[in-house]
């Protein structure tokens, strides 16, 4: 994973308002949302 990809990933995770710290680590790239939102 490149630094650029990591930056984009972080931006998407921060954009998720419901993201809790644990969910941020379990981010699902294909769906562009964290596990916390994906299971709702």
HTML snippet that shows the backbone in 3Dmol.js (N, CA, C, O; Angstrom):
<script src="https://3Dmol.org/build/3Dmol-min.js"></script>
<div id="view" style="width:600px;height:400px;position:relative"></div>
<script>
const pdb = `
ATOM      1  N   UNK A   1       0.852  -1.211   0.000  1.00  0.00           N
ATOM      2  CA  UNK A   1       0.000   0.000   0.000  1.00  0.00           C
ATOM      3  C   UNK A   1       0.880   1.252   0.000  1.00  0.00           C
ATOM      4  O   UNK A   1       1.803   1.367   0.807  1.00  0.00           O
ATOM      5  N   UNK A   2       0.597   2.165  -0.887  1.00  0.00           N
ATOM      6  CA  UNK A   2       1.404   3.387  -0.964  1.00  0.00           C
ATOM      7  C   UNK A   2       0.921   4.424   0.045  1.00  0.00           C
ATOM      8  O   UNK A   2      -0.164   4.302   0.613  1.00  0.00           O
ATOM      9  N   UNK A   3       1.735   5.433   0.252  1.00  0.00           N
ATOM     10  CA  UNK A   3       1.361   6.500   1.186  1.00  0.00           C
ATOM     11  C   UNK A   3       0.110   7.214   0.687  1.00  0.00           C
ATOM     12  O   UNK A   3      -0.752   7.600   1.476  1.00  0.00           O
ATOM     13  N   UNK A   4       0.020   7.385  -0.632  1.00  0.00           N
ATOM     14  CA  UNK A   4      -1.129   8.067  -1.236  1.00  0.00           C
ATOM     15  C   UNK A   4      -2.418   7.300  -0.951  1.00  0.00           C
ATOM     16  O   UNK A   4      -3.430   7.893  -0.578  1.00  0.00           O
ATOM     17  N   UNK A   5      -2.376   5.989  -1.127  1.00  0.00           N
ATOM     18  CA  UNK A   5      -3.554   5.154  -0.860  1.00  0.00           C
ATOM     19  C   UNK A   5      -3.961   5.255   0.604  1.00  0.00           C
ATOM     20  O   UNK A   5      -5.144   5.313   0.938  1.00  0.00           O
ATOM     21  N   UNK A   6      -2.955   5.273   1.461  1.00  0.00           N
ATOM     22  CA  UNK A   6      -3.239   5.346   2.897  1.00  0.00           C
ATOM     23  C   UNK A   6      -3.927   6.666   3.244  1.00  0.00           C
ATOM     24  O   UNK A   6      -4.826   6.709   4.084  1.00  0.00           O
ATOM     25  N   UNK A   7      -3.493   7.735   2.588  1.00  0.00           N
ATOM     26  CA  UNK A   7      -4.116   9.050   2.819  1.00  0.00           C
ATOM     27  C   UNK A   7      -5.591   9.029   2.411  1.00  0.00           C
ATOM     28  O   UNK A   7      -6.460   9.494   3.149  1.00  0.00           O
ATOM     29  N   UNK A   8      -5.854   8.486   1.229  1.00  0.00           N
ATOM     30  CA  UNK A   8      -7.235   8.425   0.736  1.00  0.00           C
ATOM     31  C   UNK A   8      -8.109   7.593   1.665  1.00  0.00           C
ATOM     32  O   UNK A   8      -9.258   7.943   1.935  1.00  0.00           O
ATOM     33  N   UNK A   9      -7.553   6.493   2.146  1.00  0.00           N
ATOM     34  CA  UNK A   9      -8.278   5.627   3.056  1.00  0.00           C
ATOM     35  C   UNK A   9      -8.644   6.390   4.326  1.00  0.00           C
ATOM     36  O   UNK A   9      -9.772   6.306   4.812  1.00  0.00           O
ATOM     37  N   UNK A  10      -7.671   7.136   4.855  1.00  0.00           N
ATOM     38  CA  UNK A  10      -7.913   7.912   6.074  1.00  0.00           C
ATOM     39  C   UNK A  10      -9.017   8.936   5.851  1.00  0.00           C
ATOM     40  O   UNK A  10      -9.892   9.100   6.700  1.00  0.00           O
ATOM     41  N   UNK A  11      -8.982   9.627   4.710  1.00  0.00           N
ATOM     42  CA  UNK A  11      -9.989  10.641   4.413  1.00  0.00           C
ATOM     43  C   UNK A  11     -11.392  10.032   4.405  1.00  0.00           C
ATOM     44  O   UNK A  11     -12.327  10.595   4.974  1.00  0.00           O
ATOM     45  N   UNK A  12     -11.525   8.883   3.759  1.00  0.00           N
ATOM     46  CA  UNK A  12     -12.824   8.224   3.687  1.00  0.00           C
ATOM     47  C   UNK A  12     -13.317   7.828   5.066  1.00  0.00           C
ATOM     48  O   UNK A  12     -14.496   7.983   5.383  1.00  0.00           O
ATOM     49  N   UNK A  13     -12.398   7.311   5.891  1.00  0.00           N
ATOM     50  CA  UNK A  13     -12.781   6.863   7.228  1.00  0.00           C
ATOM     51  C   UNK A  13     -13.218   8.047   8.086  1.00  0.00           C
ATOM     52  O   UNK A  13     -14.213   7.957   8.806  1.00  0.00           O
ATOM     53  N   UNK A  14     -12.481   9.160   8.014  1.00  0.00           N
ATOM     54  CA  UNK A  14     -12.825  10.345   8.787  1.00  0.00           C
ATOM     55  C   UNK A  14     -14.176  10.888   8.345  1.00  0.00           C
ATOM     56  O   UNK A  14     -14.935  11.422   9.154  1.00  0.00           O
ATOM     57  N   UNK A  15     -14.473  10.750   7.046  1.00  0.00           N
ATOM     58  CA  UNK A  15     -15.716  11.262   6.496  1.00  0.00           C
ATOM     59  C   UNK A  15     -16.925  10.513   7.057  1.00  0.00           C
ATOM     60  O   UNK A  15     -18.045  11.023   7.032  1.00  0.00           O
ATOM     61  N   UNK A  16     -16.693   9.314   7.557  1.00  0.00           N
ATOM     62  CA  UNK A  16     -17.787   8.540   8.146  1.00  0.00           C
ATOM     63  C   UNK A  16     -18.068   9.077   9.541  1.00  0.00           C
ATOM     64  O   UNK A  16     -17.281   8.853  10.461  1.00  0.00           O
ATOM     65  N   UNK A  17     -19.170   9.776   9.706  1.00  0.00           N
ATOM     66  CA  UNK A  17     -19.477  10.433  10.976  1.00  0.00           C
ATOM     67  C   UNK A  17     -19.734   9.443  12.105  1.00  0.00           C
ATOM     68  O   UNK A  17     -19.493   9.742  13.275  1.00  0.00           O
ATOM     69  N   UNK A  18     -20.225   8.262  11.743  1.00  0.00           N
ATOM     70  CA  UNK A  18     -20.572   7.285  12.768  1.00  0.00           C
ATOM     71  C   UNK A  18     -19.380   6.434  13.189  1.00  0.00           C
ATOM     72  O   UNK A  18     -19.470   5.639  14.124  1.00  0.00           O
ATOM     73  N   UNK A  19     -18.261   6.610  12.486  1.00  0.00           N
ATOM     74  CA  UNK A  19     -17.107   5.750  12.737  1.00  0.00           C
ATOM     75  C   UNK A  19     -16.573   5.893  14.157  1.00  0.00           C
ATOM     76  O   UNK A  19     -16.258   6.990  14.620  1.00  0.00           O
ATOM     77  N   UNK A  20     -16.483   4.764  14.826  1.00  0.00           N
ATOM     78  CA  UNK A  20     -15.872   4.735  16.146  1.00  0.00           C
ATOM     79  C   UNK A  20     -14.455   4.204  15.954  1.00  0.00           C
ATOM     80  O   UNK A  20     -14.185   3.535  14.956  1.00  0.00           O
ATOM     81  N   UNK A  21     -13.545   4.484  16.883  1.00  0.00           N
ATOM     82  CA  UNK A  21     -12.143   4.099  16.709  1.00  0.00           C
ATOM     83  C   UNK A  21     -11.939   2.648  16.259  1.00  0.00           C
ATOM     84  O   UNK A  21     -11.142   2.393  15.357  1.00  0.00           O
ATOM     85  N   UNK A  22     -12.634   1.715  16.863  1.00  0.00           N
ATOM     86  CA  UNK A  22     -12.464   0.308  16.501  1.00  0.00           C
ATOM     87  C   UNK A  22     -12.913   0.050  15.062  1.00  0.00           C
ATOM     88  O   UNK A  22     -12.285  -0.722  14.337  1.00  0.00           O
ATOM     89  N   UNK A  23     -14.003   0.700  14.656  1.00  0.00           N
ATOM     90  CA  UNK A  23     -14.547   0.497  13.314  1.00  0.00           C
ATOM     91  C   UNK A  23     -13.623   1.088  12.252  1.00  0.00           C
ATOM     92  O   UNK A  23     -13.559   0.587  11.130  1.00  0.00           O
ATOM     93  N   UNK A  24     -12.913   2.145  12.607  1.00  0.00           N
ATOM     94  CA  UNK A  24     -12.012   2.765  11.635  1.00  0.00           C
ATOM     95  C   UNK A  24     -10.930   1.787  11.187  1.00  0.00           C
ATOM     96  O   UNK A  24     -10.460   1.836  10.050  1.00  0.00           O
ATOM     97  N   UNK A  25     -10.546   0.897  12.101  1.00  0.00           N
ATOM     98  CA  UNK A  25      -9.508  -0.078  11.767  1.00  0.00           C
ATOM     99  C   UNK A  25     -10.061  -1.170  10.866  1.00  0.00           C
ATOM    100  O   UNK A  25      -9.318  -1.803  10.117  1.00  0.00           O
ATOM    101  N   UNK A  26     -11.371  -1.390  10.942  1.00  0.00           N
ATOM    102  CA  UNK A  26     -11.993  -2.440  10.142  1.00  0.00           C
ATOM    103  C   UNK A  26     -12.696  -1.851   8.927  1.00  0.00           C
ATOM    104  O   UNK A  26     -13.848  -2.182   8.643  1.00  0.00           O
ATOM    105  N   UNK A  27     -12.006  -0.988   8.224  1.00  0.00           N
ATOM    106  CA  UNK A  27     -12.549  -0.293   7.072  1.00  0.00           C
ATOM    107  C   UNK A  27     -12.676  -1.252   5.884  1.00  0.00           C
ATOM    108  O   UNK A  27     -11.769  -2.042   5.621  1.00  0.00           O
ATOM    109  N   UNK A  28     -13.788  -1.182   5.176  1.00  0.00           N
ATOM    110  CA  UNK A  28     -13.991  -2.046   4.011  1.00  0.00           C
ATOM    111  C   UNK A  28     -13.814  -1.221   2.731  1.00  0.00           C
ATOM    112  O   UNK A  28     -14.736  -0.509   2.333  1.00  0.00           O
ATOM    113  N   UNK A  29     -12.648  -1.304   2.078  1.00  0.00           N
ATOM    114  CA  UNK A  29     -12.355  -0.493   0.890  1.00  0.00           C
ATOM    115  C   UNK A  29     -13.376  -0.646  -0.236  1.00  0.00           C
ATOM    116  O   UNK A  29     -13.753   0.353  -0.848  1.00  0.00           O
ATOM    117  N   UNK A  30     -13.839  -1.875  -0.530  1.00  0.00           N
ATOM    118  CA  UNK A  30     -14.742  -2.096  -1.662  1.00  0.00           C
ATOM    119  C   UNK A  30     -16.030  -1.297  -1.521  1.00  0.00           C
ATOM    120  O   UNK A  30     -16.566  -0.804  -2.514  1.00  0.00           O
ATOM    121  N   UNK A  31     -16.532  -1.165  -0.291  1.00  0.00           N
ATOM    122  CA  UNK A  31     -17.825  -0.506  -0.100  1.00  0.00           C
ATOM    123  C   UNK A  31     -17.667   0.957   0.313  1.00  0.00           C
ATOM    124  O   UNK A  31     -18.652   1.672   0.495  1.00  0.00           O
ATOM    125  N   UNK A  32     -16.402   1.392   0.458  1.00  0.00           N
ATOM    126  CA  UNK A  32     -16.129   2.781   0.834  1.00  0.00           C
ATOM    127  C   UNK A  32     -16.778   3.185   2.146  1.00  0.00           C
ATOM    128  O   UNK A  32     -17.149   4.345   2.324  1.00  0.00           O
ATOM    129  N   UNK A  33     -16.920   2.238   3.068  1.00  0.00           N
ATOM    130  CA  UNK A  33     -17.402   2.621   4.382  1.00  0.00           C
ATOM    131  C   UNK A  33     -16.832   1.695   5.444  1.00  0.00           C
ATOM    132  O   UNK A  33     -16.333   0.611   5.140  1.00  0.00           O
ATOM    133  N   UNK A  34     -16.911   2.128   6.669  1.00  0.00           N
ATOM    134  CA  UNK A  34     -16.374   1.323   7.753  1.00  0.00           C
ATOM    135  C   UNK A  34     -17.346   0.204   8.105  1.00  0.00           C
ATOM    136  O   UNK A  34     -18.509   0.229   7.701  1.00  0.00           O
ATOM    137  N   UNK A  35     -16.867  -0.766   8.851  1.00  0.00           N
ATOM    138  CA  UNK A  35     -17.704  -1.892   9.249  1.00  0.00           C
ATOM    139  C   UNK A  35     -18.927  -1.398  10.033  1.00  0.00           C
ATOM    140  O   UNK A  35     -20.024  -1.942   9.910  1.00  0.00           O
ATOM    141  N   UNK A  36     -18.710  -0.367  10.832  1.00  0.00           N
ATOM    142  CA  UNK A  36     -19.781   0.187  11.665  1.00  0.00           C
ATOM    143  C   UNK A  36     -20.979   0.598  10.814  1.00  0.00           C
ATOM    144  O   UNK A  36     -22.123   0.316  11.170  1.00  0.00           O
ATOM    145  N   UNK A  37     -20.714   1.267   9.684  1.00  0.00           N
ATOM    146  CA  UNK A  37     -21.805   1.706   8.807  1.00  0.00           C
ATOM    147  C   UNK A  37     -22.291   0.568   7.924  1.00  0.00           C
ATOM    148  O   UNK A  37     -23.479   0.473   7.614  1.00  0.00           O
ATOM    149  N   UNK A  38     -21.372  -0.287   7.525  1.00  0.00           N
ATOM    150  CA  UNK A  38     -21.713  -1.362   6.593  1.00  0.00           C
ATOM    151  C   UNK A  38     -22.721  -2.329   7.208  1.00  0.00           C
ATOM    152  O   UNK A  38     -23.537  -2.913   6.495  1.00  0.00           O
ATOM    153  N   UNK A  39     -22.667  -2.499   8.525  1.00  0.00           N
ATOM    154  CA  UNK A  39     -23.581  -3.469   9.125  1.00  0.00           C
ATOM    155  C   UNK A  39     -24.921  -2.846   9.487  1.00  0.00           C
ATOM    156  O   UNK A  39     -25.758  -3.514  10.095  1.00  0.00           O
ATOM    157  N   UNK A  40     -25.147  -1.591   9.133  1.00  0.00           N
ATOM    158  CA  UNK A  40     -26.436  -0.955   9.411  1.00  0.00           C
ATOM    159  C   UNK A  40     -27.333  -0.990   8.179  1.00  0.00           C
ATOM    160  O   UNK A  40     -28.462  -0.500   8.223  1.00  0.00           O
TER     161      UNK A  40
END
`;
const viewer = $3Dmol.createViewer("view");
viewer.addModel(pdb, "pdb");
viewer.setStyle({}, {cartoon: {color: "spectrum"}});
viewer.zoomTo();
viewer.render();
</script>
